Amino acid sequence: MKKPAIKIISGIVISTIIMGLMFYLFLFLNPLRIYESNTLKWIPILITIISIFISGRINRKTPIKYLPFLFLPFILFKPFNFAYFPFILYLIGVGILALIVSRTEIPFNFRLIAWTGITCIFIFFLFSQPLILVNDGFKYDENGDLLNATTLWEFNKEDDNKLPDHLLIDKNNHQINIAEIPKTTHLITFWATWCAPCMQEKSQLQKLKQQYKNNNEILFIDISFDTNKDKWLRYINQNNPSGLQLISTDQQLTSRSFNFQGIPMHLIVHPDGSYEKYHSLEAVKNILLNTEKL
């Protein structure tokens, strides 16, 4: 028992270190300058393959009954917003396949099938999302489009984002399903009182709301990512911002549901429920002024 325990602990430690370093490499250092790398699902898939394969090789002679402990480092996926259902099942599946290919006592044909499965899953997630590299001088133009960026692939470009069935809370603690908002144009802004860029935009956002206060065809919704509801309520009561004020009870679930990372974020929602995402409030102003784009 002592030797397997040492091997398992070594595998867990090595796997944890590899995962941490690779997350740091892709999401923080980002030497490839990948646009919104923290939203790309192929990155945790790749991290799982490498880390579990190496920890599996360390434990290639460890009894199979102890191998589930090698999945303990998966807890690292939680803070990076990847440990959610059903995606976590893909990570576990890839991890199991990586363990299979790491064990030489398993017949070659079975290991080949496992490698094929790993490759197919990785390729699927690699090409299921756009891969964009940012260049020197990268920025958004007045319409929110990317400038000085190279799109390597974007096969689902024509697919519209649709408002998800997602529950939020208003200041009276009533649940609001965002998919059931009135069928008109909306500007949805995600923000938080702790977010300095969000607070810097607040005065401009309020001016924009006042500009359209008599226009019933454009409505405004602010969704807070505050974890301190009392602080959010104090801001709402003191500043009385226009539009519907909502708060998320699960910030990670909300950002996954709308497929974005980082705030402030603005969505222009069309009457059919489709929407586009914009980082820039200035871009949103230009879009709203150009009614042909709504």
TORKOL-909628 format. One record per residue (C-alpha): residue number from 1; chain; x negated, y negated, z. Coordinates in Angstrom, 2 decimals. Example, Ala and Ser with C-alpha at 12.3 -4.5 7.8 and 13.67 -1.06 7.14 Angstrom:
<nodes>
NODE:resi:chain:east:north:up
NODE:1:A:-12.30:4.50:7.80
NODE:2:A:-13.67:1.06:7.14
</nodes>
This chain:
<nodes>
NODE:resi:chain:east:north:up
NODE:1:A:0.00:0.00:0.00
NODE:2:A:-2.85:-2.40:0.81
NODE:3:A:-4.38:-2.37:-2.68
NODE:4:A:-1.06:-2.92:-4.57
NODE:5:A:-0.22:-5.74:-2.18
NODE:6:A:-3.53:-7.47:-2.92
NODE:7:A:-2.96:-7.04:-6.67
NODE:8:A:0.60:-8.38:-6.46
NODE:9:A:-0.48:-11.40:-4.41
NODE:10:A:-3.32:-12.05:-6.85
NODE:11:A:-0.89:-11.84:-9.77
NODE:12:A:1.53:-14.25:-8.11
NODE:13:A:-1.21:-16.76:-7.33
NODE:14:A:-2.77:-16.58:-10.79
NODE:15:A:0.63:-16.81:-12.47
NODE:16:A:1.59:-19.82:-10.35
NODE:17:A:-1.67:-21.59:-11.19
NODE:18:A:-1.25:-20.89:-14.91
NODE:19:A:2.35:-22.14:-14.91
NODE:20:A:1.42:-25.29:-13.01
NODE:21:A:-1.51:-26.07:-15.30
NODE:22:A:0.49:-25.45:-18.47
NODE:23:A:3.39:-27.61:-17.30
NODE:24:A:0.88:-30.33:-16.47
NODE:25:A:-0.72:-29.91:-19.90
NODE:26:A:2.48:-30.05:-21.95
NODE:27:A:4.63:-32.43:-19.91
NODE:28:A:2.12:-34.87:-18.40
NODE:29:A:-1.15:-34.84:-20.34
NODE:30:A:0.69:-34.01:-23.56
NODE:31:A:-2.43:-34.02:-25.79
NODE:32:A:-0.32:-33.15:-28.85
NODE:33:A:1.83:-36.24:-28.15
NODE:34:A:5.06:-34.29:-28.47
NODE:35:A:8.19:-36.43:-28.31
NODE:36:A:10.39:-35.56:-25.29
NODE:37:A:8.36:-32.44:-24.52
NODE:38:A:10.25:-32.01:-21.25
NODE:39:A:13.38:-31.02:-23.20
NODE:40:A:11.79:-28.35:-25.42
NODE:41:A:12.75:-24.82:-24.41
NODE:42:A:9.92:-23.08:-26.26
NODE:43:A:7.44:-24.55:-23.77
NODE:44:A:8.72:-22.59:-20.72
NODE:45:A:9.08:-19.54:-22.98
NODE:46:A:5.39:-19.82:-23.93
NODE:47:A:4.40:-20.44:-20.31
NODE:48:A:6.31:-17.33:-19.24
NODE:49:A:4.67:-15.16:-21.89
NODE:50:A:1.12:-16.18:-20.96
NODE:51:A:1.49:-16.26:-17.17
NODE:52:A:3.45:-13.01:-16.80
NODE:53:A:1.25:-11.17:-19.29
NODE:54:A:-1.89:-12.12:-17.36
NODE:55:A:-0.36:-11.27:-13.98
NODE:56:A:0.86:-8.03:-15.55
NODE:57:A:-2.65:-7.16:-16.73
NODE:58:A:-3.93:-7.76:-13.20
NODE:59:A:-1.24:-5.32:-12.01
NODE:60:A:-1.40:-2.88:-14.92
NODE:61:A:-1.93:0.02:-12.48
NODE:62:A:0.37:-1.30:-9.76
NODE:63:A:3.51:0.83:-9.23
NODE:64:A:6.44:-0.54:-11.21
NODE:65:A:8.61:-0.92:-8.10
NODE:66:A:6.39:-3.82:-6.93
NODE:67:A:6.40:-5.73:-10.24
NODE:68:A:9.57:-7.78:-9.60
NODE:69:A:7.52:-9.79:-7.08
NODE:70:A:5.58:-11.18:-10.05
NODE:71:A:8.66:-13.24:-10.93
NODE:72:A:8.46:-15.31:-7.73
NODE:73:A:6.55:-18.12:-9.53
NODE:74:A:9.71:-18.71:-11.59
NODE:75:A:10.72:-21.04:-8.79
NODE:76:A:8.47:-23.58:-10.56
NODE:77:A:11.03:-23.78:-13.38
NODE:78:A:13.55:-25.42:-11.02
NODE:79:A:11.93:-28.87:-10.64
NODE:80:A:11.34:-29.00:-14.40
NODE:81:A:15.04:-28.37:-15.05
NODE:82:A:14.63:-25.00:-16.79
NODE:83:A:15.96:-22.63:-14.09
NODE:84:A:19.59:-22.69:-15.19
NODE:85:A:22.04:-20.12:-16.50
NODE:86:A:21.92:-18.70:-19.12
NODE:87:A:18.42:-19.92:-20.12
NODE:88:A:16.85:-18.34:-17.04
NODE:89:A:17.99:-14.95:-18.42
NODE:90:A:15.86:-15.54:-21.52
NODE:91:A:12.88:-16.37:-19.32
NODE:92:A:13.38:-13.21:-17.26
NODE:93:A:13.84:-11.14:-20.42
NODE:94:A:10.64:-12.52:-21.95
NODE:95:A:8.85:-11.88:-18.65
NODE:96:A:9.96:-8.24:-18.63
NODE:97:A:8.79:-7.81:-22.22
NODE:98:A:5.44:-9.42:-21.31
NODE:99:A:5.04:-6.91:-18.48
NODE:100:A:5.78:-4.04:-20.87
NODE:101:A:3.06:-5.09:-23.32
NODE:102:A:0.59:-5.55:-20.45
NODE:103:A:0.76:-1.90:-19.37
NODE:104:A:-1.42:0.41:-21.43
NODE:105:A:0.28:3.59:-20.19
NODE:106:A:3.42:2.63:-22.11
NODE:107:A:3.41:4.16:-25.62
NODE:108:A:2.18:1.89:-28.37
NODE:109:A:5.50:1.96:-30.25
NODE:110:A:7.37:0.61:-27.23
NODE:111:A:4.78:-2.10:-26.68
NODE:112:A:5.04:-3.05:-30.35
NODE:113:A:8.81:-3.38:-30.02
NODE:114:A:8.29:-5.55:-26.94
NODE:115:A:5.83:-7.79:-28.81
NODE:116:A:8.35:-8.09:-31.64
NODE:117:A:11.04:-9.13:-29.18
NODE:118:A:8.75:-11.72:-27.58
NODE:119:A:7.82:-13.13:-30.99
NODE:120:A:11.44:-13.36:-32.15
NODE:121:A:12.60:-15.11:-28.98
NODE:122:A:9.72:-17.57:-29.10
NODE:123:A:10.26:-18.38:-32.78
NODE:124:A:14.00:-18.82:-32.23
NODE:125:A:13.48:-21.41:-29.50
NODE:126:A:10.55:-23.03:-31.31
NODE:127:A:12.67:-23.88:-34.34
NODE:128:A:16.01:-24.41:-32.60
NODE:129:A:15.00:-27.93:-31.51
NODE:130:A:13.28:-30.74:-33.41
NODE:131:A:9.51:-31.03:-33.05
NODE:132:A:8.38:-34.63:-33.33
NODE:133:A:4.89:-36.02:-32.77
NODE:134:A:4.46:-39.65:-31.79
NODE:135:A:1.70:-41.71:-33.40
NODE:136:A:-0.08:-44.91:-32.41
NODE:137:A:2.38:-47.78:-32.28
NODE:138:A:5.34:-45.51:-31.53
NODE:139:A:8.53:-47.38:-30.67
NODE:140:A:12.26:-47.60:-31.42
NODE:141:A:13.56:-49.92:-34.11
NODE:142:A:16.56:-52.22:-33.67
NODE:143:A:18.91:-49.33:-34.42
NODE:144:A:17.26:-46.91:-32.01
NODE:145:A:15.48:-44.91:-34.72
NODE:146:A:11.93:-43.69:-34.14
NODE:147:A:9.07:-45.63:-35.70
NODE:148:A:5.54:-44.27:-36.14
NODE:149:A:6.60:-40.69:-35.43
NODE:150:A:6.10:-37.53:-37.49
NODE:151:A:8.94:-35.01:-37.62
NODE:152:A:7.49:-31.55:-38.21
NODE:153:A:10.94:-29.95:-38.35
NODE:154:A:14.53:-30.76:-37.43
NODE:155:A:16.78:-28.06:-38.83
NODE:156:A:19.88:-29.01:-36.83
NODE:157:A:19.77:-32.70:-37.68
NODE:158:A:23.32:-32.77:-39.00
NODE:159:A:24.86:-31.17:-35.94
NODE:160:A:26.87:-33.67:-33.90
NODE:161:A:26.55:-33.85:-30.15
NODE:162:A:29.97:-33.44:-28.56
NODE:163:A:31.03:-34.57:-25.12
NODE:164:A:30.85:-31.54:-22.82
NODE:165:A:33.39:-30.42:-20.25
NODE:166:A:31.60:-31.92:-17.29
NODE:167:A:32.99:-33.14:-13.97
NODE:168:A:31.89:-36.40:-12.39
NODE:169:A:33.11:-38.32:-9.34
NODE:170:A:34.53:-41.84:-9.15
NODE:171:A:34.21:-44.18:-6.17
NODE:172:A:37.43:-42.77:-4.68
NODE:173:A:35.99:-39.25:-4.83
NODE:174:A:38.32:-38.21:-7.66
NODE:175:A:36.99:-35.80:-10.25
NODE:176:A:36.79:-37.03:-13.84
NODE:177:A:36.18:-34.68:-16.77
NODE:178:A:34.08:-36.70:-19.20
NODE:179:A:35.47:-34.70:-22.13
NODE:180:A:38.94:-36.06:-21.36
NODE:181:A:38.18:-39.78:-21.64
NODE:182:A:40.42:-41.78:-24.02
NODE:183:A:39.79:-41.18:-27.72
NODE:184:A:38.09:-44.45:-28.51
NODE:185:A:34.53:-45.77:-28.75
NODE:186:A:32.63:-45.71:-25.46
NODE:187:A:29.24:-46.83:-24.27
NODE:188:A:28.09:-44.46:-21.53
NODE:189:A:25.05:-45.55:-19.55
NODE:190:A:23.14:-43.24:-17.21
NODE:191:A:21.34:-45.09:-14.44
NODE:192:A:20.45:-45.09:-10.72
NODE:193:A:19.75:-47.70:-8.07
NODE:194:A:16.27:-46.23:-7.57
NODE:195:A:15.44:-46.58:-11.29
NODE:196:A:13.60:-49.87:-11.83
NODE:197:A:14.11:-49.98:-15.65
NODE:198:A:17.82:-49.27:-15.10
NODE:199:A:18.17:-52.15:-12.69
NODE:200:A:16.31:-54.47:-15.04
NODE:201:A:18.90:-53.71:-17.72
NODE:202:A:21.91:-54.29:-15.47
NODE:203:A:22.34:-58.01:-16.13
NODE:204:A:22.11:-57.52:-19.91
NODE:205:A:24.50:-54.59:-19.74
NODE:206:A:27.02:-56.66:-17.79
NODE:207:A:26.76:-59.48:-20.38
NODE:208:A:27.44:-56.91:-23.09
NODE:209:A:30.50:-55.68:-21.21
NODE:210:A:31.81:-59.22:-20.86
NODE:211:A:31.31:-59.74:-24.58
NODE:212:A:33.72:-56.88:-25.27
NODE:213:A:36.09:-57.33:-22.31
NODE:214:A:39.01:-58.19:-24.63
NODE:215:A:38.21:-55.39:-27.07
NODE:216:A:40.24:-52.32:-26.14
NODE:217:A:38.50:-50.27:-28.82
NODE:218:A:35.17:-50.28:-26.96
NODE:219:A:35.13:-49.08:-23.35
NODE:220:A:32.24:-48.76:-20.89
NODE:221:A:31.31:-46.01:-18.45
NODE:222:A:28.33:-46.08:-16.08
NODE:223:A:27.19:-42.74:-14.65
NODE:224:A:24.86:-42.91:-11.66
NODE:225:A:22.14:-40.38:-10.89
NODE:226:A:21.88:-41.58:-7.30
NODE:227:A:21.51:-38.80:-4.74
NODE:228:A:22.54:-41.24:-2.00
NODE:229:A:26.21:-41.84:-2.70
NODE:230:A:26.49:-44.52:0.00
NODE:231:A:23.77:-46.57:-1.66
NODE:232:A:25.59:-46.28:-4.98
NODE:233:A:28.88:-47.35:-3.39
NODE:234:A:27.22:-50.35:-1.75
NODE:235:A:25.88:-51.49:-5.12
NODE:236:A:29.29:-51.03:-6.76
NODE:237:A:31.12:-52.91:-4.01
NODE:238:A:28.60:-55.75:-3.90
NODE:239:A:28.20:-56.28:-7.66
NODE:240:A:31.57:-55.11:-9.00
NODE:241:A:30.24:-54.03:-12.43
NODE:242:A:32.73:-53.80:-15.26
NODE:243:A:33.83:-50.47:-16.67
NODE:244:A:34.45:-47.09:-15.14
NODE:245:A:31.89:-46.24:-12.44
NODE:246:A:31.07:-42.56:-11.96
NODE:247:A:28.38:-40.58:-10.16
NODE:248:A:26.87:-37.18:-10.88
NODE:249:A:26.85:-34.60:-8.11
NODE:250:A:24.21:-32.53:-9.92
NODE:251:A:21.74:-34.67:-11.87
NODE:252:A:19.96:-31.72:-13.49
NODE:253:A:23.23:-30.19:-14.68
NODE:254:A:24.39:-33.54:-16.05
NODE:255:A:21.18:-34.18:-17.98
NODE:256:A:21.29:-30.63:-19.38
NODE:257:A:24.93:-31.02:-20.38
NODE:258:A:24.09:-34.13:-22.40
NODE:259:A:20.67:-32.79:-23.46
NODE:260:A:18.41:-35.61:-22.31
NODE:261:A:15.72:-36.27:-19.75
NODE:262:A:14.99:-39.58:-18.10
NODE:263:A:17.00:-42.71:-17.44
NODE:264:A:18.12:-45.23:-18.45
NODE:265:A:19.92:-43.46:-21.27
NODE:266:A:22.77:-44.80:-23.37
NODE:267:A:25.33:-42.84:-25.39
NODE:268:A:27.58:-44.34:-28.02
NODE:269:A:30.59:-42.04:-28.08
NODE:270:A:32.91:-42.05:-31.08
NODE:271:A:36.67:-41.46:-30.93
NODE:272:A:36.20:-37.83:-32.03
NODE:273:A:33.95:-37.14:-29.02
NODE:274:A:30.68:-37.06:-30.95
NODE:275:A:27.85:-39.22:-29.68
NODE:276:A:24.33:-40.48:-30.30
NODE:277:A:21.66:-41.10:-27.65
NODE:278:A:19.61:-44.29:-27.33
NODE:279:A:16.83:-45.21:-24.95
NODE:280:A:17.04:-48.88:-25.86
NODE:281:A:19.88:-51.17:-24.79
NODE:282:A:18.85:-53.58:-27.53
NODE:283:A:19.45:-50.84:-30.10
NODE:284:A:22.88:-50.23:-28.58
NODE:285:A:23.75:-53.92:-28.94
NODE:286:A:22.83:-53.83:-32.62
NODE:287:A:24.88:-50.70:-33.21
NODE:288:A:27.95:-52.15:-31.50
NODE:289:A:27.65:-55.35:-33.53
NODE:290:A:27.52:-53.35:-36.73
NODE:291:A:31.00:-51.84:-36.73
NODE:292:A:30.23:-49.79:-39.85
NODE:293:A:28.00:-47.55:-37.73
NODE:294:A:30.73:-46.80:-35.16
</nodes>
